[in-house]
Amino acid sequence: MAGILSLIPLIILFSVVGGLGWFGYQIYLYTHDLAHHGRQHMEKKNISFNKEGMKVGVKGKSAEDYEDSTQKAL
């Protein structure tokens, strides 16, 4: 009986550590999912992130139309 009673603190410790590990893993999954949805939302607006930095595309204009509009301003 005394052997089982000495294992109770160990069982409680493993339960607490396991619970904290599960909670941390759930936070990791949530933040990863949130970042993925944010990236998709920005890509819909024609903004993409890569290793070099951020790339912003002009939606609905070709390079020739863009050059024509900037040359007209000059």
mmCIF file of the C-alpha atoms, coordinates in Angstrom:
data_MODEL
# 
_entry.id   MODEL 
# 
loop_
_atom_site.group_PDB 
_atom_site.id 
_atom_site.type_symbol 
_atom_site.label_atom_id 
_atom_site.label_alt_id 
_atom_site.label_comp_id 
_atom_site.label_asym_id 
_atom_site.label_entity_id 
_atom_site.label_seq_id 
_atom_site.pdbx_PDB_ins_code 
_atom_site.Cartn_x 
_atom_site.Cartn_y 
_atom_site.Cartn_z 
_atom_site.occupancy 
_atom_site.B_iso_or_equiv 
_atom_site.pdbx_formal_charge 
_atom_site.auth_seq_id 
_atom_site.auth_comp_id 
_atom_site.auth_asym_id 
_atom_site.auth_atom_id 
_atom_site.pdbx_PDB_model_num 
ATOM 1  C CA . MET A 1 1  ? 0.000  0.000  0.000   1.00 0.00 ? 1  MET A CA 1 
ATOM 2  C CA . ALA A 1 2  ? 2.845  2.392  0.792   1.00 0.00 ? 2  ALA A CA 1 
ATOM 3  C CA . GLY A 1 3  ? 4.362  1.764  -2.667  1.00 0.00 ? 3  GLY A CA 1 
ATOM 4  C CA . ILE A 1 4  ? 1.209  2.902  -4.432  1.00 0.00 ? 4  ILE A CA 1 
ATOM 5  C CA . LEU A 1 5  ? 0.929  6.041  -2.284  1.00 0.00 ? 5  LEU A CA 1 
ATOM 6  C CA . SER A 1 6  ? 4.473  7.063  -3.179  1.00 0.00 ? 6  SER A CA 1 
ATOM 7  C CA . LEU A 1 7  ? 3.557  6.945  -6.900  1.00 0.00 ? 7  LEU A CA 1 
ATOM 8  C CA . ILE A 1 8  ? 0.688  9.440  -6.592  1.00 0.00 ? 8  ILE A CA 1 
ATOM 9  C CA . PRO A 1 9  ? 2.940  12.568 -6.828  1.00 0.00 ? 9  PRO A CA 1 
ATOM 10 C CA . LEU A 1 10 ? 4.597  11.061 -9.918  1.00 0.00 ? 10 LEU A CA 1 
ATOM 11 C CA . ILE A 1 11 ? 1.217  10.412 -11.553 1.00 0.00 ? 11 ILE A CA 1 
ATOM 12 C CA . ILE A 1 12 ? 0.110  13.957 -10.737 1.00 0.00 ? 12 ILE A CA 1 
ATOM 13 C CA . LEU A 1 13 ? 3.348  15.337 -12.211 1.00 0.00 ? 13 LEU A CA 1 
ATOM 14 C CA . PHE A 1 14 ? 2.919  13.383 -15.453 1.00 0.00 ? 14 PHE A CA 1 
ATOM 15 C CA . SER A 1 15 ? -0.719 14.495 -15.656 1.00 0.00 ? 15 SER A CA 1 
ATOM 16 C CA . VAL A 1 16 ? 0.198  18.163 -15.263 1.00 0.00 ? 16 VAL A CA 1 
ATOM 17 C CA . VAL A 1 17 ? 3.100  17.948 -17.719 1.00 0.00 ? 17 VAL A CA 1 
ATOM 18 C CA . GLY A 1 18 ? 0.929  16.070 -20.207 1.00 0.00 ? 18 GLY A CA 1 
ATOM 19 C CA . GLY A 1 19 ? -1.860 18.645 -19.856 1.00 0.00 ? 19 GLY A CA 1 
ATOM 20 C CA . LEU A 1 20 ? 0.545  21.529 -20.392 1.00 0.00 ? 20 LEU A CA 1 
ATOM 21 C CA . GLY A 1 21 ? 2.057  19.756 -23.390 1.00 0.00 ? 21 GLY A CA 1 
ATOM 22 C CA . TRP A 1 22 ? -1.382 19.243 -24.930 1.00 0.00 ? 22 TRP A CA 1 
ATOM 23 C CA . PHE A 1 23 ? -2.279 22.902 -24.287 1.00 0.00 ? 23 PHE A CA 1 
ATOM 24 C CA . GLY A 1 24 ? 0.977  24.100 -25.871 1.00 0.00 ? 24 GLY A CA 1 
ATOM 25 C CA . TYR A 1 25 ? 0.417  21.871 -28.902 1.00 0.00 ? 25 TYR A CA 1 
ATOM 26 C CA . GLN A 1 26 ? -3.093 23.271 -29.370 1.00 0.00 ? 26 GLN A CA 1 
ATOM 27 C CA . ILE A 1 27 ? -1.703 26.819 -29.259 1.00 0.00 ? 27 ILE A CA 1 
ATOM 28 C CA . TYR A 1 28 ? 0.929  25.831 -31.835 1.00 0.00 ? 28 TYR A CA 1 
ATOM 29 C CA . LEU A 1 29 ? -1.753 24.407 -34.153 1.00 0.00 ? 29 LEU A CA 1 
ATOM 30 C CA . TYR A 1 30 ? -3.925 27.506 -33.768 1.00 0.00 ? 30 TYR A CA 1 
ATOM 31 C CA . THR A 1 31 ? -1.106 29.954 -34.520 1.00 0.00 ? 31 THR A CA 1 
ATOM 32 C CA . HIS A 1 32 ? 0.030  27.903 -37.525 1.00 0.00 ? 32 HIS A CA 1 
ATOM 33 C CA . ASP A 1 33 ? -3.533 27.849 -38.890 1.00 0.00 ? 33 ASP A CA 1 
ATOM 34 C CA . LEU A 1 34 ? -3.935 31.577 -38.238 1.00 0.00 ? 34 LEU A CA 1 
ATOM 35 C CA . ALA A 1 35 ? -0.711 32.360 -40.122 1.00 0.00 ? 35 ALA A CA 1 
ATOM 36 C CA . HIS A 1 36 ? -1.811 30.150 -43.031 1.00 0.00 ? 36 HIS A CA 1 
ATOM 37 C CA . HIS A 1 37 ? -5.170 31.922 -43.319 1.00 0.00 ? 37 HIS A CA 1 
ATOM 38 C CA . GLY A 1 38 ? -3.481 35.321 -43.079 1.00 0.00 ? 38 GLY A CA 1 
ATOM 39 C CA . ARG A 1 39 ? -1.075 34.395 -45.859 1.00 0.00 ? 39 ARG A CA 1 
ATOM 40 C CA . GLN A 1 40 ? -3.967 33.246 -48.067 1.00 0.00 ? 40 GLN A CA 1 
ATOM 41 C CA . HIS A 1 41 ? -5.868 36.460 -47.356 1.00 0.00 ? 41 HIS A CA 1 
ATOM 42 C CA . MET A 1 42 ? -2.866 38.579 -48.346 1.00 0.00 ? 42 MET A CA 1 
ATOM 43 C CA . GLU A 1 43 ? -2.334 36.547 -51.523 1.00 0.00 ? 43 GLU A CA 1 
ATOM 44 C CA . LYS A 1 44 ? -5.913 37.299 -52.542 1.00 0.00 ? 44 LYS A CA 1 
ATOM 45 C CA . LYS A 1 45 ? -4.958 40.972 -52.355 1.00 0.00 ? 45 LYS A CA 1 
ATOM 46 C CA . ASN A 1 46 ? -1.926 40.267 -54.581 1.00 0.00 ? 46 ASN A CA 1 
ATOM 47 C CA . ILE A 1 47 ? 0.640  40.546 -51.770 1.00 0.00 ? 47 ILE A CA 1 
ATOM 48 C CA . SER A 1 48 ? 3.101  37.712 -51.193 1.00 0.00 ? 48 SER A CA 1 
ATOM 49 C CA . PHE A 1 49 ? 5.882  37.192 -48.672 1.00 0.00 ? 49 PHE A CA 1 
ATOM 50 C CA . ASN A 1 50 ? 9.127  35.366 -49.442 1.00 0.00 ? 50 ASN A CA 1 
ATOM 51 C CA . LYS A 1 51 ? 12.683 35.189 -48.100 1.00 0.00 ? 51 LYS A CA 1 
ATOM 52 C CA . GLU A 1 52 ? 13.749 38.417 -49.791 1.00 0.00 ? 52 GLU A CA 1 
ATOM 53 C CA . GLY A 1 53 ? 10.811 40.424 -48.462 1.00 0.00 ? 53 GLY A CA 1 
ATOM 54 C CA . MET A 1 54 ? 7.343  41.352 -49.602 1.00 0.00 ? 54 MET A CA 1 
ATOM 55 C CA . LYS A 1 55 ? 6.136  41.450 -53.197 1.00 0.00 ? 55 LYS A CA 1 
ATOM 56 C CA . VAL A 1 56 ? 3.141  43.563 -54.195 1.00 0.00 ? 56 VAL A CA 1 
ATOM 57 C CA . GLY A 1 57 ? 1.565  42.950 -57.571 1.00 0.00 ? 57 GLY A CA 1 
ATOM 58 C CA . VAL A 1 58 ? -0.631 45.324 -59.520 1.00 0.00 ? 58 VAL A CA 1 
ATOM 59 C CA . LYS A 1 59 ? -3.990 43.664 -59.986 1.00 0.00 ? 59 LYS A CA 1 
ATOM 60 C CA . GLY A 1 60 ? -5.682 43.966 -63.345 1.00 0.00 ? 60 GLY A CA 1 
ATOM 61 C CA . LYS A 1 61 ? -2.951 45.914 -65.156 1.00 0.00 ? 61 LYS A CA 1 
ATOM 62 C CA . SER A 1 62 ? -0.411 44.560 -67.563 1.00 0.00 ? 62 SER A CA 1 
ATOM 63 C CA . ALA A 1 63 ? 3.113  45.919 -67.664 1.00 0.00 ? 63 ALA A CA 1 
ATOM 64 C CA . GLU A 1 64 ? 2.341  47.809 -70.872 1.00 0.00 ? 64 GLU A CA 1 
ATOM 65 C CA . ASP A 1 65 ? -0.764 49.500 -69.388 1.00 0.00 ? 65 ASP A CA 1 
ATOM 66 C CA . TYR A 1 66 ? 1.224  50.483 -66.313 1.00 0.00 ? 66 TYR A CA 1 
ATOM 67 C CA . GLU A 1 67 ? 4.009  52.010 -68.419 1.00 0.00 ? 67 GLU A CA 1 
ATOM 68 C CA . ASP A 1 68 ? 1.496  53.892 -70.561 1.00 0.00 ? 68 ASP A CA 1 
ATOM 69 C CA . SER A 1 69 ? -0.199 55.422 -67.528 1.00 0.00 ? 69 SER A CA 1 
ATOM 70 C CA . THR A 1 70 ? 3.110  56.517 -65.978 1.00 0.00 ? 70 THR A CA 1 
ATOM 71 C CA . GLN A 1 71 ? 4.360  58.009 -69.252 1.00 0.00 ? 71 GLN A CA 1 
ATOM 72 C CA . LYS A 1 72 ? 1.117  59.968 -69.659 1.00 0.00 ? 72 LYS A CA 1 
ATOM 73 C CA . ALA A 1 73 ? 1.710  61.557 -66.257 1.00 0.00 ? 73 ALA A CA 1 
ATOM 74 C CA . LEU A 1 74 ? 5.076  62.890 -67.389 1.00 0.00 ? 74 LEU A CA 1 
# 
